[in-house]
């Protein structure tokens, strides 16, 4: 019998016929022996082999017998050829003996510390020593020892004597992440893994090396000695930290999360995740809101809900709902329904960040209604990718890894319209067009004019590349504050045929768009001012169409202004942080002005301290739900901690609605998913393309510059609180300017400068690098650089810059 090893991606390639363990098979040309054996169900032991890494044949554990070869060969590095006959350890004593010999050598110096090793119980070396090693060792010598552990970073610890030199960690760092921090040192018997003394392993992806290390040589500082694998309960979950939609495995014990690992998903995160998604989960336990409160006093949940319902009923029609971008799809749906049905208003907005009316129109036109533009898979085949106000390594790390993979395969060219060159863009080999904040719109408009008046060869090359079929334009949420930019990108996408994809930073933002947590949108891409759309939603929600609002509501900024002026009397807040709001001082002023504040929150914060009623809600591991990633792909997950009794936002909203006289039912996850599946999207393209023009770049006086800013991946975000190991690996907090600006200020690398606005000042060390003229970059939320709280500024704001400390 001849078996055909199926592979859809290579089905069109020529097949060759060969034999493994007397089974004749047909495989695509250049298939590795170890992969073909896997398809047959034969597991060949290995340590260095990983399907996502290039073959290296470092450990020699996967030796097999090949007819005609004088000695065993590594199956992870040898490809099958026509007529080749291979025997694995199952049918060959030569292969079996070779593997046993390799295992014996590996164990010469490997310590017998399985009872205290973090890998014990899930260790490939431990398992294969029993299944493919000799029962007795012939070596009775003193084992090699090292001082341990070596701190490669605040996150990663190294036990050198456990290392079998498989090179998985070094290959991952170089091939996948592009961070060449970790490498083999010395030669011969002294060879070991290490880092440069002055270069800690501060990669955004370093945690992956712990997961793929086959022997426990690399361990996590946060998890070390905290648990055993057989003590843990594992659950498949979805990462809540960004819009990538990574598949994760959450391991917990006694209702406490002990660790997170990447869970393989070839369509999204493949085998990887970022360190933020892996390590930032202390917030699930720390500073939790555990009891309902009314006017600062602990209360029973039903009593708190009843009081909140009375207050909201009193202010019906004059309530603003600000939800933030962290909600699951199901919870966002509940807020959307509650706002319209119970509160009788469209005053709802999830954008707790700089935003604009142009962005709301762009989301209605180019995102809402389940529009799927580019996908992860299409990144790999795209001839060109244009990044506009989007830094993938900082804002969506898995998009960065997929882009880097595409670039490494020499299939994709990356261009960026940006204010500065970053480490991430450098690792992508990006061709960068440096512009001032506000000039992006003009640049894109020039593209629509075929660059006829521009002699810049790089820009001409960008135009020809982005017009190739399959090209992609990625735009980040920072484009919202650049007048005309989103409008111009819609036109550029239409003119060139390039797919336009919007990538927000937070996990719940795409889902919030889909269920209408915007003042101009209803669920399914319907607009609030369309009578037929309102009637469709009324039928789905089971209410009279007359009971729903029919006009556009207020956006977040307008809600805050209306609260300060007294038009908005009450606020409903869900998962907000004051420091994330574009103008924190205005938000605080609004909180002081309104008559009633209801906060539904996981953790205690400045906002919960100001709320009249605080209601506790379940965290992501304590409920089932769905995030919608930037692709528009639903990422459902189940309840990890089955014993936890915390209620989801949806259940709390149902209780509030019931107290206000509206029967929402229990609003369980399954109930809401049924409603969402029946929702569908509008057949009419109601969202009109935005038509905004570029703004004017303000003229700059002496020592004035334009501000550029974005959040670094690891910063002072609320969901990263309580994790010192992760915080220790964040990138240095510096101000970045170009050489011309440094010369004008007479400042050198490492010296301090001060950035000032009318509301405050920030003093930081300076880094001279490639930045657009007259632009200074600051991290948005990396202490002491709290741009929104201290400077009350965003991209394009004019700031004063001076050398040293202000007097």
C-alpha positions, 0 to 999 in steps of 0.5 A: 500500500502506498500512502500520500502525505497530504499538504494542501499548500504543496499539493501542486508540487511534484511528489516523490516516492520513498519508504519509511519503516517499510511503508511506501509514501509519496511526499512533496519534494524537499520534505524532511524525514522527520516531517514525513514520519510525523504524517505517518504517526511515527514520532522520532525523538528530538530536541533541537527540531522545531517546525517553525525554525530552520534545521540545525541538527544540533542535538543529534537525537533524531538519528535514523538509518538511511539505506546506502548511508555509512552511518545514521543521519539526523532526520530533522535536516535530511530531505527525502529523495526519490526511492530513499529507504529510511528506518527509524528506531521502530524498525532499526537497531542501528537507529535505536542504538544511535539514539540511546548513545546520544541520550547517554552523552546528554545525560553525562553532565545533565543534573538529576534535579527533576524534582525541583526543575520547573520543566519536571513533569513536562520535560522532553528530555525526561520523557525521552530518557525513559522511552529512548535512552538506556536503562542504566548509565555507564558514567560514574563521574562528577558532573559539571556545575555552574553558578545558577541561575544566571539572570539574562533579564528580569524575566528570564533565568538560565541554569547552564548545566541543564542546557543540551545546546539545542540552539532553539533559543538562539535560532528563535531570537535571530530567525523569528524575533530578530533580537540577537541578544542570546548566543552560544559562547565559548567553544568545545566542552566550554560552550554554553548559552549566554548574553553580552554583559552589557546587553540584557535579553530585553526582547518583547518575545523572550518568553517564547524561548522558555516555552520552546526550551526542551530541558528547563535551562531557561526559566521564567522569573515569575513562575520559577518554583511556584508550581508543578505541571501536574498541579495545574489546570489548563484552559484555552483562552484568548489574549486580552492585551491587544487586537492580535487575537493570540491563542493562549493556554492559561494554567491556574491553581486554586483559582489563581493564574500561575502562568500563560503559554502560547497555544498553537494557531497557524492562522493567527499567532502560529507558535508564539506570543509576546511577553506582555500577553505571556506575563501581564496577568497579575492584575487578575488578582491584585487590587480587585473590586470584590464588593459592590459599593454605594456612596463609598460603603460596601453593599449587597449587589442587588441593593447596589444595582437597584440604587444605580437603576433608580439614578439612571432612570432619573437621568434617562436620555441625559446619560453618557456611556464610556466603555473603553476598548477592553470589552468582549464582543458579548459584553459590548453588545450588552452595553450597546443594547442597554444604552439604546433600550434602557437609557434611550440615547446614542451617547456611547463611545468606546474610544478612551483615547485621542479620536475624531469624527473623521475616524467614526465615519471611517470605522462606519465605512471601512470597518463596521459590518464584518468587513475583512480586508487583509489577513495574517496569511495574506501578509506572507504573500503580500508584495508590499505592505505600507504602514501608516502611523502604525509601529507593529512591534509596539502596537501589534507584536504578532503582526510584526512577527508575521511581517518579519517572516514575510520579509525574511522569506523575501516575499514582502517589501515594507514601507512606512510613513512615520515620524521616526525610525524605530527598532521594529521598523529597522528589523523589518528592513522598512523603507521609511518616509519621515514626515511631521505629524500632519504631513501624512495626509499631503503625502498620501494625496500626492500618491493619488496624483501619481507622485507627478510633482515629487522627485523623491525616488523612494516615494516613486518606488512606494507608489509602484510597489503598493499598486501591485496586486495583493499589497496591504495598507495598515493604519493605526489608531493614531491616524485619528488625530491627523486631519484628512489622513483616513479619508486619503487612505480610503481613496488610495486603497480604492485607486491602487487596489491595495487592501486597507486594514485598521489595527487598533491597540486594544483587544475589544475595539474591533468588536465594539465597532461591530456591535455599535459602541459608537454614537453614529453606529448600530450593530452590524454596520447600521447607522443610527440615522437610518430608519430601516436600520433602527427598525431592524435593530428594534426587531432583534431586541424585541422593542418598539421602534419608537422606543429607540433613539433615531439621531446621532449621539455624542462621541466621548469628547462631546460627552465630557464637554456636555457633562461639564456644561451640565447637559449630561447628568450621569455617566456609566463607565466600564474599564476606563483609566483616567490617564488613557483619556486624551485630556485627563483634566477635562475628564476629572472636571466632568466627574466632579460636575455630573450628578451620578457616576456608575462604574463597572470595573475589575480593578480599583482605580482613580475612577472607582474612587470617584464613582457613586456606585461601583459594581464588580465584574468578571475578568477575562479568565472568569467568564466565557466570551469572544474578542474580534481581532483586527482581521475581523476574525472572532476569537472565542474562549471559554471560562477558565476558572470554573469555580469563580462566581464573578458575574460578567458585564453582561449579567450585571447589565441584565440586572440593571435593565431588569431593575429599570423595567426592561426584560433582557433575560439572563444575557448569558454568553450563549444567549448573546451569541445566538442574538449575534448570529441572527443579527447579520449585517446590513445589506446597504452600504450605509457608512459613507467614506469620510471626505476630510481635508488636511489640516494646517501645520502650525508655525513653530517659534524658537525652541518649539517642536511638534510632538510625536507619541505612542504607547510602548508595548511594555509601559505603565498600562493598567493591565501590566500593573503588579508585574515587576519582572515584565516591567524590568524589560521595558525599553528605556524611557527617552526623548528622541530627536534628530541630529539637526535638532540636537545641534540646535539645542547643543545637546548630546546623547544621554543629556537631559532635555525638558518638554513643556506645555501650558499644563506641565513639563517632562524631563528625559534623557535624549536619544539622537536618531532618525526623526522627522525635522522639527519633531520630538518623540516621547513615550505616551505612558512610561513614567516619568513620561505621562504625556496625556496627564502632564502635557495634555498633548497628542500627535501634532501638539506644539511643545517647548523643548529646552536643554536640561531641567527647567528653572 
